[in-house]
Amino acid sequence: VMKQITLTAAAMTATPSIEVNDQAYGSSLTVAKVVAAQDGWVVVHNTGTDGNFGGTVLGKVLVKAGTTSNLSIPLDQTMVKAGDKVWPMLHIDAGVIGTYEFPGPDAPVVVNGNIVMKQITLTAPAMSGGTTTGNTTMPAMPVTGNGFDFTWLIALAALALVGGFGVRKLARVRN
């Protein structure tokens, strides 16, 4: 159930809009800019079974009337993965103020017959550090533990093996 609302030019200083781009999925999604004519919600929906918006709510956050930049929306990480298409959408806050009620009074904002929303694609998060082997990036292996730096120990062990120390000791054990 949705309720369409019409915003008139006299009631707002700027046209409601949402600016967001494809981004790596994670614990939150960042909307670059939201313009709201009244207090409301930015809600991230996943794609419904029909391939359009209207699926499950993945995350939501209240916004005040006016312009908000770099809005971070916490996401339910158990419901997102790389390649998912999601729909950040602007809703009003019309029922119980501060409580998201949709379906219900907190309907999507419509401007010129179009819901204020944008479909984006969630991409895989970039891995920091690591080694590339073929098409796979392996994470960097930590060499510290409990405040102790094992780098010198690993280097010494590699030198000992290259120098044949391990082979000679193995031969002595067999004799």
C-alpha positions as CSV (number, residue, x, y, z in Angstrom):
1,V,0.0,0.0,0.0
2,M,1.4,3.3,-1.0
3,K,0.1,6.8,-0.7
4,Q,1.2,9.3,-3.3
5,I,1.9,12.9,-2.1
6,T,2.3,15.9,-4.3
7,L,4.7,18.6,-3.3
8,T,4.1,22.1,-4.6
9,A,6.8,24.6,-5.5
10,A,5.6,27.0,-2.8
11,A,6.0,24.4,-0.1
12,M,9.7,23.7,-0.8
13,T,12.9,25.6,-1.4
14,A,14.5,22.9,-3.6
15,T,13.2,19.9,-5.5
16,P,13.6,16.7,-3.5
17,S,16.3,14.5,-4.9
18,I,18.8,11.8,-4.0
19,E,22.4,11.5,-5.4
20,V,24.1,8.2,-4.9
21,N,26.5,6.0,-6.9
22,D,27.5,2.4,-7.1
23,Q,29.7,1.5,-4.2
24,A,31.3,-1.4,-2.3
25,Y,29.0,-3.2,0.1
26,G,29.7,-3.3,3.7
27,S,28.2,-2.2,7.0
28,S,26.8,1.0,5.5
29,L,25.9,2.8,2.3
30,T,26.8,6.4,1.7
31,V,24.3,8.7,-0.1
32,A,26.3,11.7,-1.5
33,K,23.4,14.2,-1.2
34,V,19.7,14.2,-0.2
35,V,17.4,17.1,-0.6
36,A,14.2,16.7,1.4
37,A,11.2,19.2,1.5
38,Q,10.2,17.8,4.9
39,D,11.6,15.5,7.5
40,G,11.6,12.0,6.3
41,W,13.6,8.8,5.7
42,V,16.2,7.6,3.3
43,V,15.4,3.9,3.0
44,V,17.6,1.3,1.1
45,H,15.4,-1.4,-0.5
46,N,16.7,-4.5,-2.2
47,T,15.4,-5.4,-5.6
48,G,12.0,-7.2,-5.4
49,T,11.2,-10.5,-7.1
50,D,9.9,-8.6,-10.1
51,G,13.3,-7.0,-10.7
52,N,12.1,-3.5,-9.5
53,F,12.3,-1.7,-6.2
54,G,10.1,-2.7,-3.4
55,G,11.9,-5.6,-1.8
56,T,13.1,-5.9,1.8
57,V,14.3,-2.9,3.7
58,L,18.1,-3.2,4.1
59,G,18.6,0.0,6.1
60,K,17.1,3.4,6.9
61,V,17.9,6.7,8.5
62,L,16.0,9.8,9.4
63,V,16.7,13.0,7.5
64,K,15.7,16.6,8.3
65,A,14.1,18.9,5.8
66,G,16.8,20.6,3.7
67,T,20.1,19.2,2.2
68,T,22.1,16.5,3.8
69,S,25.5,15.4,2.4
70,N,27.4,12.2,2.9
71,L,24.6,10.4,4.6
72,S,25.6,7.0,6.0
73,I,22.9,4.4,6.2
74,P,23.6,1.3,8.2
75,L,22.9,-1.9,6.3
76,D,21.9,-5.4,7.3
77,Q,25.0,-7.1,6.1
78,T,23.4,-10.6,6.2
79,M,21.2,-9.5,3.3
80,V,23.7,-7.9,0.9
81,K,26.4,-9.2,-1.4
82,A,28.5,-8.1,-4.4
83,G,26.4,-7.6,-7.5
84,D,23.1,-6.8,-5.6
85,K,21.1,-3.9,-7.0
86,V,19.6,-1.7,-4.3
87,W,17.3,1.3,-4.3
88,P,18.0,4.2,-1.9
89,M,14.6,6.0,-1.7
90,L,13.3,9.1,-0.1
91,H,10.2,8.7,2.1
92,I,8.3,11.2,4.2
93,D,7.8,10.8,8.0
94,A,4.1,11.4,8.3
95,G,2.7,8.9,10.9
96,V,4.3,8.5,14.3
97,I,7.2,10.9,14.0
98,G,10.5,9.1,14.2
99,T,9.0,5.7,13.5
100,Y,9.4,4.2,10.0
101,E,5.9,3.1,8.9
102,F,5.8,1.7,5.4
103,P,3.7,0.3,4.1
104,G,1.7,3.0,5.8
105,P,1.9,6.8,6.2
106,D,5.6,7.1,5.5
107,A,5.1,7.0,1.7
108,P,7.9,7.5,-0.9
109,V,8.3,11.1,-2.1
110,V,7.0,11.6,-5.7
111,V,8.2,14.5,-7.8
112,N,6.6,15.0,-11.3
113,G,5.2,11.5,-11.2
114,N,8.5,9.8,-10.3
115,I,9.5,8.4,-6.9
116,V,12.7,10.0,-5.6
117,M,15.1,7.1,-5.7
118,K,18.0,5.7,-7.6
119,Q,19.1,2.1,-8.4
120,I,22.7,1.4,-7.7
121,T,24.9,-1.8,-7.7
122,L,26.8,-2.9,-4.7
123,T,30.4,-4.0,-5.7
124,A,32.8,-6.2,-3.8
125,P,34.9,-4.4,-1.2
126,A,38.4,-3.6,-2.2
127,M,41.0,-5.6,-0.4
128,S,43.9,-3.7,1.2
129,G,47.4,-5.2,0.9
130,G,47.8,-8.7,-0.1
131,T,49.3,-10.6,-3.0
132,T,47.7,-11.1,-6.4
133,T,47.9,-14.7,-7.8
134,G,46.1,-15.1,-11.1
135,N,42.7,-13.6,-10.7
136,T,42.6,-13.9,-6.9
137,T,43.9,-11.4,-4.3
138,M,45.1,-13.0,-1.1
139,P,45.0,-10.9,2.0
140,A,48.3,-9.8,3.5
141,M,49.5,-12.2,6.3
142,P,50.1,-10.4,9.6
143,V,53.5,-11.0,11.1
144,T,52.9,-9.7,14.6
145,G,51.2,-11.2,17.6
146,N,50.9,-10.1,21.2
147,G,53.0,-7.1,20.4
148,F,55.9,-9.2,19.2
149,D,57.3,-8.7,15.7
150,F,57.9,-12.1,14.0
151,T,59.4,-10.6,10.8
152,W,63.0,-11.3,11.8
153,L,62.2,-14.8,12.9
154,I,60.5,-15.6,9.6
155,A,63.5,-14.2,7.6
156,L,65.9,-16.3,9.7
157,A,63.9,-19.4,9.2
158,A,63.8,-18.8,5.4
159,L,67.6,-18.3,5.4
160,A,68.2,-21.5,7.4
161,L,66.1,-23.6,5.0
162,V,67.7,-22.1,1.9
163,G,71.1,-22.7,3.4
164,G,70.3,-26.4,3.8
165,F,70.2,-26.3,7.6
166,G,67.0,-28.3,7.7
167,V,68.2,-30.9,5.3
168,R,71.4,-31.6,7.2
169,K,69.6,-31.9,10.5
170,L,67.0,-34.3,9.0
171,A,69.9,-36.5,7.6
172,R,71.5,-36.6,11.1
173,V,68.2,-37.8,12.6
174,R,68.0,-40.7,10.1
175,N,71.5,-42.0,10.8
